[in-house]
Amino acid sequence: MNDAHIPVLVEEICVWLNPLPGGIYVDCTLGAGGTSLKILEKLKNNAHIIGLDRDSEAIAYAKKTLNKFGTSVKIFNGNFSHVRDFVHEAGYEKVDGIIFDLGVSSLQLDQPGRGFSFSLGGPLDMRMDQTQGATAADLVNYLPEKELADVIFAYGEERYSRRIARAIVQARQTGLLQTTQALVSVLEQALPLAYKKGRLHFATRTFQALRIRVNRELDLLEPALRDAVELLKEGGRVCVVAFHSLEDRIVKHTFRSMAGGEHPQISLLTKKPVIPNEKEIRDNPRARSAKLRVVERLQKGETP
């Protein structure tokens, strides 16, 4: 497998998931198949994997990666918001572990034609499922200025959201913004010089905001996490890797809520999130913001 497609925190996931021979595991964000590959290799192909991804290109790549494992792997092209349906379609009622590796994958970022990267020229698409829904170009060209500013602020935590929205609306009056370069150019002209010289690339937050809105990433997360816990056998685990504070906050609050109250469903195994070590960050700079949280399904009557 190409090193660019090695998933973040994969060794830590394999430890915390605690995969056991003969177990059933769901990879809700299959991507290129790297995490599932590690699990199957660790268990010498004595496991069952259900792999989901909304991106048909990722599915094609993962099938090549995992083809040698034959019927041990069942792959579905779909969103993790339907994880319960896919598990049942695969022929199972309960599973031993579930993995979520959130956000955009290297496979998507590295393809200019997908429009996820501000450093690569391409169409302003950003859809993980390219068969449906509005593109990022649709948002920047047709959303009213206030709504556009709200999206950039809420999903990108961008303090210059109003200034950016105003600049986009002005720019689109002379022609539609159809490419990543066109949007980056507008941002470059709109933002203060000091901000553009900051540690984070000046387009990062706006591109993140558009991607999250296009793919409804935050809307679908909490219900999917709750469904995942419901699917676990007693003692089964859910591992979630998040890459920015908005995702991680939802994961943290959802798990805390399910671990509390009179009838807790889970125990929190990671009191603080697990983060990549220095070597992994050096080898893969995209890992630097990753946070892994893990929970375990309680047995009936058990307390955390």
C-alpha positions in Angstrom: 0.0 0.0 0.0 1.2 3.5 -0.7 2.5 5.2 2.4 0.2 8.2 1.8 -2.7 5.9 2.5 -1.6 4.5 5.8 -4.2 5.5 8.3 -3.5 7.7 11.3 -3.1 6.0 14.7 -3.5 2.6 13.2 -1.2 0.8 15.7 -3.1 2.4 18.6 -6.4 1.5 17.1 -5.3 -2.1 16.8 -4.4 -2.1 20.5 -7.5 -0.3 21.9 -9.9 -2.2 19.7 -8.5 -5.4 21.1 -9.5 -7.5 18.1 -10.0 -11.2 18.9 -9.9 -14.3 16.6 -13.2 -14.9 14.9 -14.5 -11.4 15.8 -16.8 -9.2 13.7 -15.5 -5.6 13.1 -17.0 -2.7 11.3 -14.8 -0.1 9.6 -17.2 2.7 9.1 -14.8 4.8 7.1 -13.0 2.2 5.0 -11.0 4.6 2.8 -8.1 2.7 1.2 -8.6 -0.2 3.6 -5.5 0.3 5.7 -7.0 -0.2 9.2 -9.0 -3.3 8.1 -5.8 -4.7 6.5 -4.0 -4.3 9.8 -6.7 -6.0 11.8 -6.9 -9.0 9.4 -3.1 -9.3 9.3 -3.0 -9.2 13.1 -5.6 -12.0 13.4 -4.2 -14.0 10.4 -7.4 -13.5 8.5 -9.4 -15.1 11.4 -12.0 -12.2 11.6 -14.9 -10.8 9.7 -14.8 -7.2 8.4 -17.7 -5.1 7.3 -16.3 -2.1 5.5 -18.3 1.1 4.6 -17.5 4.2 2.6 -19.6 6.8 0.9 -16.8 7.4 -1.7 -17.0 5.0 -4.7 -13.3 5.6 -5.6 -12.3 4.6 -2.0 -14.4 1.5 -2.3 -12.6 0.5 -5.5 -9.2 1.0 -3.9 -10.1 -0.9 -0.7 -11.4 -3.8 -2.7 -8.0 -4.2 -4.3 -6.3 -3.8 -0.9 -8.5 -6.4 0.8 -9.2 -8.8 -2.1 -6.8 -11.5 -0.9 -9.0 -12.0 2.2 -11.9 -13.2 0.2 -15.2 -13.8 2.1 -13.8 -12.5 5.4 -14.5 -9.0 4.1 -17.9 -7.5 3.1 -17.8 -4.0 1.6 -20.7 -1.6 1.1 -20.8 1.7 -0.7 -22.7 3.9 1.7 -22.7 6.4 4.6 -21.9 5.4 8.2 -25.3 6.9 9.2 -26.8 3.6 7.9 -24.3 1.4 9.8 -27.1 -0.6 11.5 -28.6 -1.5 8.1 -25.3 -2.5 6.6 -24.5 -4.8 9.6 -27.8 -6.5 9.3 -27.4 -6.8 5.5 -24.0 -8.5 6.1 -25.9 -11.1 8.2 -25.1 -10.0 11.7 -27.1 -8.6 14.6 -24.2 -7.6 16.9 -20.5 -6.9 16.4 -17.3 -7.0 18.4 -15.9 -3.6 17.4 -16.5 -0.5 15.3 -14.0 2.1 13.9 -14.6 5.6 12.8 -11.7 7.5 11.1 -13.4 10.9 10.5 -12.8 13.7 8.1 -11.2 13.6 4.7 -8.8 10.9 3.6 -5.4 11.2 2.0 -6.8 9.4 -0.9 -9.3 12.2 -1.4 -6.9 15.1 -0.6 -4.3 13.9 -3.0 -6.6 13.9 -6.0 -6.9 17.4 -7.6 -10.2 16.5 -9.3 -11.9 16.1 -6.0 -11.4 19.7 -4.9 -10.6 19.0 -1.3 -7.2 20.5 -1.2 -6.4 24.3 -1.4 -2.9 23.4 -2.5 -3.9 21.5 -5.6 -5.8 23.0 -8.5 -9.2 21.4 -9.3 -12.9 21.8 -9.4 -14.7 23.1 -6.3 -16.5 19.8 -5.6 -15.6 18.4 -2.1 -18.4 15.7 -2.2 -17.3 12.4 -0.6 -20.2 10.8 -2.5 -19.9 12.3 -6.0 -23.2 11.0 -7.1 -25.4 13.3 -5.1 -25.8 16.6 -3.3 -24.6 20.2 -3.7 -20.9 20.9 -4.4 -18.7 23.5 -2.7 -19.0 25.5 -5.9 -22.8 25.6 -5.4 -22.4 27.0 -1.9 -19.9 29.7 -2.7 -21.8 30.8 -5.8 -25.4 30.7 -4.6 -25.6 31.0 -0.8 -26.7 34.4 0.5 -23.8 36.4 2.0 -25.0 36.0 5.7 -25.6 32.3 5.3 -22.2 31.8 3.7 -20.6 33.7 6.6 -22.4 31.6 9.1 -21.2 28.4 7.4 -17.6 29.5 7.4 -17.8 30.6 11.0 -19.7 27.6 12.4 -17.9 24.9 10.6 -14.5 26.5 10.1 -14.3 28.5 13.3 -13.0 31.3 11.0 -12.8 34.7 12.7 -12.8 36.5 9.3 -15.9 34.7 8.1 -17.9 37.9 7.3 -15.0 39.5 5.4 -14.5 36.2 3.4 -18.2 35.9 2.6 -18.3 39.5 1.5 -15.3 39.0 -0.8 -16.8 35.8 -2.3 -20.1 37.5 -3.1 -18.3 40.4 -4.7 -16.1 38.1 -6.8 -19.0 35.9 -8.0 -20.7 39.0 -9.5 -18.1 39.0 -12.2 -18.1 35.2 -12.8 -18.8 32.0 -11.0 -16.1 30.6 -8.7 -15.6 27.1 -10.1 -12.1 26.0 -9.0 -10.0 25.7 -5.8 -7.5 28.2 -7.2 -10.2 30.8 -7.8 -11.4 30.5 -4.2 -7.9 30.6 -2.8 -7.3 33.8 -4.9 -10.3 35.5 -3.4 -9.3 34.5 0.1 -5.7 35.8 -0.5 -7.0 39.2 -1.5 -9.6 39.4 1.3 -7.5 38.5 4.4 -5.0 40.6 6.3 -1.3 40.1 5.6 -0.5 39.1 9.2 -3.2 36.4 9.1 -1.8 35.0 5.8 1.6 34.6 7.5 0.2 32.6 10.4 1.1 28.9 11.2 -2.1 27.7 9.6 -2.6 28.2 5.8 -5.1 31.0 5.4 -7.5 28.8 3.3 -7.6 25.9 5.8 -10.6 26.9 7.8 -12.8 28.0 4.9 -12.1 24.8 3.0 -12.8 22.8 6.1 -16.1 24.6 6.6 -17.3 24.1 3.0 -16.3 20.4 3.1 -18.2 19.8 6.4 -21.3 21.5 5.1 -21.2 19.8 1.7 -21.0 16.3 3.3 -23.2 17.0 6.4 -20.4 15.5 8.5 -21.4 16.9 11.9 -25.1 16.3 11.4 -24.6 12.6 10.9 -22.0 11.9 13.6 -23.9 11.7 16.9 -26.7 9.4 15.6 -24.1 7.1 14.0 -22.1 6.9 17.3 -25.3 6.0 19.2 -26.2 3.3 16.6 -22.7 1.9 16.8 -22.9 1.5 20.6 -26.3 -0.3 20.2 -24.7 -2.7 17.7 -21.9 -3.8 20.1 -21.8 -7.1 21.9 -21.1 -6.7 25.7 -17.4 -5.9 26.0 -17.3 -4.7 22.4 -15.5 -1.4 21.6 -15.9 1.7 19.5 -12.7 3.6 18.4 -13.1 7.1 16.9 -10.4 9.2 15.4 -11.3 12.9 15.0 -9.2 15.6 13.4 -10.7 18.9 14.5 -12.3 20.3 17.6 -15.9 20.3 16.2 -15.8 16.6 15.5 -14.0 15.7 18.7 -16.5 17.8 20.8 -19.4 15.8 19.4 -17.6 12.5 20.1 -16.7 13.5 23.6 -20.1 14.8 24.6 -22.0 11.8 23.0 -19.8 9.3 24.8 -20.0 11.1 28.1 -23.8 11.2 27.8 -24.0 7.4 27.1 -21.6 6.7 30.0 -23.6 8.7 32.5 -27.0 8.5 34.1 -28.8 5.7 36.0 -28.3 3.2 33.2 -24.9 3.8 31.5 -24.4 1.9 28.2 -20.6 2.3 28.0 -17.5 2.9 29.9 -14.9 5.5 28.7 -11.6 3.7 28.2 -9.7 6.8 27.2 -10.2 9.5 29.9 -8.0 11.8 27.7 -7.8 11.3 23.9 -4.8 9.2 22.5 -2.7 11.4 20.2 0.0 10.4 17.7 3.6 10.2 18.8 6.3 12.5 17.5 7.6 9.9 14.9 4.1 9.5 13.4 3.7 13.2 13.1 7.1 13.5 11.5 6.3 10.7 9.0 2.8 12.0 8.3 2.2 15.7 9.2 -1.6 15.2 8.6 -1.6 13.1 11.8 -0.8 16.1 14.0 -4.3 17.0 15.0 -5.7 13.5 15.4 -7.4 12.4 18.6 -8.5 8.8 19.4 -11.3 8.1 21.9 -12.4 4.6 22.8 -15.4 3.2 24.7 -16.5 -0.2 25.7 -20.0 -1.6 25.9 -21.0 -2.5 29.4 -22.5 -5.8 30.4 -26.1 -5.7 31.7 -26.1 -4.4 35.2 -22.4 -3.4 35.1 -21.4 0.1 36.1 -18.3 2.0 34.7 
